[in-house]
């Protein structure tokens, strides 16, 4: 029996229901999470054994991250909410680009550096959230992974829908999910089985997963108020420039638009997500923050200058 005096997030369900709902959350995130190491490994022509290790590391880190977020570590780590973490698709392109030029060691070195950077800017970034509205996150659509040769993880949005559907908000449900993922990550046979999936199947999974990410972006943009021309302009230019690395390619698969840039800048600009992020952030800052402030100042000046 649940304790009605406790907040729904902190309630502990009966063991049978707790396990069943935990496995339900695991089944929702499993395919999306393991698809990332499969796609990266296939693109880099890694052998089956290496891909199997990446899958195991991915599941292990996802489980640890989920446990940290749901249970928490003292008062320093974890938000203690029903959050399920998994490998994010936003790093697939950058990982492939970096690995193809500098090798896998550089990939995980970059992840470690980005993780340290993320920790340093976490608190200041929280005060800048107004600069990242649905306008930017919708146009766009680094928890430990570098240390364990895994992938940067993110909170999976689809679990929010499952929480709404079941009405169960207990964080202990997803802690069961995290525990199962850790156990699966420690079993080599699980990674080996997934790594043996044929490439055509991986390609089909990639198409579905990337299409789902795009659909989430469209849903997020549906929350944006397109009453002015600036918002439409930000979305149009960000998407247009962001697609250049993906569609303007030479016969070897390199970007035509950025081919004369320095190598390090080609790595950054070779990712559609990175380019879109930079352009969306810059234009949103220019038009919806700096531009809005300037317009307000002009209105204030005009009102002061107007005769009574």
N, C-alpha and C positions, 0 to 999 in steps of 0.2 A: 504494500500500500504506500502511496505517496503521502508526504507530509504537507498538508495544505498551508501550514504556517511558513514554509520555506518558499522563496521565490522560485518560479517555474524553472529557471536556469539551473538552480542548485538542487532540485529534487532528484532523489535517487529512485529509479523505477525498480520493480521486481526483476529478479535476475533473468527470467525467461524473456520478458519484454525488452529488457535492456540489451540483451544479446541479439535479439531479432532486429531491433531498430538499428543497432550498431552495424550489423551485417548489411542492412539495407543501404546505409550511408556508404559503406565500403563498395558495394556493387555499383553505385552511381559514379563514384570518382575513379574506380579502378581503370577502366578503359582509357579515359582521358589522361591519366597520369602516366601509364606505361607507354602510351603512344609517343611521348616526347623522346625517351631514349631509343625507341624503335626507329623513329624518323631520323634523328640525328645520326645514329649508328649506321643506318642504311645509306644516308647521304654521304657519309665519310668513308664508306666501304670498309667498315670495321668487321672483324671476324665474329662469328657467332658467339664464341666464348666471351669476348670483350663486351658485346652487347648484353649478354646475360648478366655480367657483373654490373653494368650500368642499370639494368632493370632492378636488380636486387638492391643496389645503392639507392635508387630512386624510391622504392617502396619503403626502405628502412628510414630514410630521411623524412619522407612524407608522414610516416607513423610517428616519429619523434616530434616533428613540428606540430602535428595534430594533438599529441599528448601535452606538449608544452602550452599550447594555446587553450586547451580545454581544462586541464587540471591546474596549470601554473607551477612556477618554481618560486617558492617563498613570495616575496612581494616585488621581485625584480623582473621576472619573465612571465609572459602569458597574459592574455586578456580574460581568461576564465569564462569564455563564451562557447557555444556550440559551433566552432569553426573547424572545418576539415581542410587541411592543406594538401597541395599536390603540385607536381611539376607544372610550371607555367609555359604556355606556348610562345609568349612574347620574346623568349630568349633563343628560340630555335634558330632563326636566321643569324643573329650575331655569333652564336656558338659555331655554326657551320662555317661562317666567313673567317672567324679567327682560327679555327682548327685547320682549315684548308691552307692558310698562309703560314701559321706559326706552330701548329701542332696542338695536341690535347693538353699538354702541360700549360701552355699559354692560356687556354680556355679556363682551366681551374685557377690559375694564378689571377686572371682577371676577375673571376667570381669572388675570390678571397678579398681582393682589393675593393670590389664593389660592395661586399658585405660589410667591411670595416667602414667604408664611406657612408653606407646606409645607417649604421649605428650612430655615427657621429652627427648626421644631419636629422635624425629621427625627431628629436624634440623641436629644433627650429623649423623643420618642415611642417610639423603639426600646426604651427602658426601661419603657414602659407597656404593652407588648404583652399582658401578662397580663390587662389590662382589656378586651381585644378577642378573646375566645375564639370558637370556632365558633358558640356560642350567639348572639352578636351579628352576626357576619358572615353567618351563614346566614339570620338574620331580615332583614338588609338587602338582601342581594343583590337635579401639575397644572402631567409631562414633556411651557414651550416652546410649547405650543399657543396661548396667548394672544398671544404675540409674532407668530406667523405666521398669525393668523386661522383657527386650526384648532380642535381640541377636546382636552380633557384625555384623555391616554392611560393605559391600564392594561395589565398583563400578561394576555394571553389564556390562560385556563385550559385550553382545548381542546388546546393544543399540548403540554401535559404528557401527555395521553393519547396523542398521536401519538408522542412520544418513547418512551413505554413500549411502544407497539405495534411500532415499528421497531427499538428497542434502540439507536438512534444518539443519543448525547448530545452530540455535537460542537457547540460554540457557533458554529463557522464555517459550519455549515449555515444557521442562522437569520441569519447575517450576509449570506449570499446573498439571503435573503428581504428583508432590510432594503435591500440595494442595488437589488433589483428594484422595491420600493415607491417608493424615491426617484426612479428613472427614470420610473415611471408617474406620479408626482406632478408631474414636470416636463413632461409631455406634455398640453397643453390638451385635445386630442381625447378623451382618456380621461375627463376630468371631464365634458365635453359629452355624451358618449355615455351615461354613467350618469345625468346630470341629466335626460335625455330619457325616462327610464323613467316610464310612466304612474302616476298616483296610486294606483289600485287595487292595482297590483303592490307599490308602496311600503307600502301598508297591510297587505298579506299578509305581506310581509317583517317588518314591525314586530310583527305578532301572533306569528310564529314566534320572532323574536329575544327578545321580552319573555318568552315562554313558556319559552325556553331558560334565561334568567336565573332565572326562578322555579324551574325544575327544578334548577339548580345550587344554589339556596338550600335546597331540600328535601334534596338530597344532603348538603349541609354540616350541616344540622340532624340528619341521621341519625347523625352522629358525637357528638351531644350526649347526655349521660347524663341522662335524665328521671326519675331516681329520687326526687326531691323535688318538692314542689308549687311551690317558688320558680321553678324553670326553666320549667315549663309556664306559670306566671303571667307571666313576663317575655315569652315568645314570644306568648302570647295578647293581652296588653295592647299590646305593641309593634305587632303586626300590625293589631289593631283600631283603634288610634289612627292608625296610618300610612295606613290605607285611607280615613280620613275625607276628606282632600282630593280623593280620586279618585272617591268615590261620593256624598258629600253635596254636590251641586251645584245651583245655581239654573238657571233657563232660559237664562242667558247663559254658563254654564260656569264661573261663579265658585264658590268654596267657601262654603257656607252656614255651616259651623261656625266659620270664621275671618273672616267678613265684617266684624265690628266691631273687628277688630284693626287697629293702625296699618298703613299701606301697606307699610313695610319688613318688618314682621313677617309680613304676609300673603305676601310673596314667599318668606320662609323656610319658613313653615308650609304654603305651597301645594304643596310637593313632598312626596309620600308617602315618598320615600327619606330626605329630611332629617328629617322628623318621626319616622319609624321609628328612625333612627339616634340621635336625641336621647333618645327614650323607652327604647330598648333599652340604651343606655349607662348612663343614669341608674338604671334598675331593676337592671341587672346589678351596678353599683357598690354600690347600696344593699343588695341581698339577698345577693350572692355574695362581697362583699369587706368592706364595713363591717359588715353583719349577721353575717357569719361570724366576723369579728374580735371583735365584741361577745359572741357566743355562746361563743367560746373563752375570753374573759376571765371570763365567768360560770362556766364549768366549772372554770377554774383557781381562782377564788375559793371555789367549793363544795368542791373537793378539799382546799384548804388549811384550810377551816373544819371539815371532817369529822373526827371523833375517830379516833384511831389504834386 
